[in-house]
Amino acid sequence: MAQEQKQPRKSDEADEATEVAPESDVAERKETLDDDVDAILDEIDDVLETNAEDFVKSFIQKGGQ
Amino acid sequence: MSVRRVMGTEVEYGISVQGQPTANPMVASSQVVNAYATATVRARRARWDFEEESPLRDARGFDMSRQIADPTQLTDEDLGLANVILTNGARLYVDHAHPEYSTPEVVTPLDIVRWDKAGEQVMLDAARRAQQLPGSPQIVLYKNNTDNKGASYGAHENYLMRRSTPFADIVRHLTPFFVSRQVFCGAGRVGRGQDGRGEGFQISQRADFFEVEVGLETTLKRPIINTRDEPHADPEKYRRLHVIIGDANLSEIATYLKVGTTSLVLAMIEDRFISRDLTVDGPVGALRAISHDPGLREVITLADGRRLTGIQLQLEYLDLAKKYVEDRYGADADAQTVDVLARWEDVLGRLEADPMSLADQLDWVAKLKLIEQYRSRDGLAWNDAKLQLIDYQYSDIRPEKGLYHRLVGAGRIQRLLTDDEVDSAMTNPPAETRAYFRGRCLEKYAPDIAAASWDSVIFDLPGRESLQRVPTIDPLRGSKAHVGALIDKCATADELVRALTR
């Protein structure tokens, strides 16, 4: 997502667009990013083992190579 | 040479029996391997042939005595643990207390990725089949390297090298590379120290478990350079470099870069191309220091006094490798060599500028990003069990539960292969090595095969009193080009053995 923020804006047109509505543009992007993060965390919340503490305690392995 | 050489990986999977934390992991591992064998291996099950195994042979030129060896080092003793050879040429077995999959021998980094990922699918299939037995609890497998309570288990790489290369050259030029390659092929870990009690995130799963610079052991006093010298090929011509320092990667790009760059560095060592001395002062400490700084600013000291970050040390190798490939191949360099160099350069550049931009390529970055998102959303402290859970569950190989798989499913991690390419490698052998001969024989003549190993297939033919051992000592013979048509033509094992011994 850091990549998305770094989109180069080289053409005059893009500069103009940035000048016209810089705040809403940034805000919009921030919102999209937040939604993005929320979406993946929501999905992962759904699959994470429910009792983290018990799970971590019982994950015991024998050593190997 | 280029990135191409005979190579393979072997991964020990973490295993847990749900609801039974005290279950015997050897029994559970055997159930997994046997369930797969019973369901997929037809007719008689070929044994593993231990004749050519010598795990105590040391690359420095001596054998360790069996009496003084730690029992866990004796990997050639057939303990009756489950052990099968698959039609893709791979070996599926129980090693110590873990199910393990060794890829067939391949010759390119992308084929390593393909048959290594096929191994994950074999393990997934095996665990699901084990669960179908009446009364069986669910067994879950993890492609990781530590329980974060003091135990570690390996993900090894093997590279065939020229015997003529002095081992001291390998140690000298490979150690700094191994100390620093984790910046792109670490799998990420929550916790520090072998028992994981130290707080924070580190780049590598394995770094804290390495205690010496060079040695034969793999289960204790783990060395950065392992000296096990079992070539499984003509020992006059070859050595097999057994690499134990790597993390088990889920990311296809991380595996591809790990193996591709290592193969290139080995080529430079074999061709005596490395003129710079990059010797690290205190490599064991440097390995940990680099791992413990996901910010990638930690500076380590070279023997010549220079102070470099892990990325800068990798840039030294990249610079040498670019010159080497240009010098030896110019415009004729093969596509994967060119691709490995380009990706290596891109990844190091991004690590310098913005590591988080690699969350869709590298395991440790993907894991760290997820953990940071949870920390910021839920305000979790580093010792919160949830963060540890995320670390474990990233490597759960079930597509519905594994977090790596969920990220791939959401389009957040790039792949190099399609599902179909991986699935077909579960049963089909690679074409360019003796694994082709092994795999095709097992697929076509299973009832007549008594045993097999890396360097032989042993037939038990009807009407013959003695077993017929077909040696496959040269890893590059027995390829599809070599025996494909012959196997197609021979309807029975007897015909094949007659044709081969004529």
Interface residues (C-beta under 8 A of the other chain):
Chain A: M1 A2 Q3 K6 V37 D38 A39 I40 L41 E43 I44 V47 L48 E49 A52 E53 F55 V56 K57 S58 F59 I60 Q61 K62 G63 G64 Q65
Chain B: E12 G14 I15 S16 P21 P25 T72 D95 H96 A97 H98 T146 D147 N148 K149 G150 A151 S152 Y153 G154 H156 T218 T219 I244 D354 M356 S357 A359 L370 Q373 Y374 R377 D384 A385 K386 Q388 L389 I390 Y392 Q393 E400 K401 L403 R406 L407 A410 R412
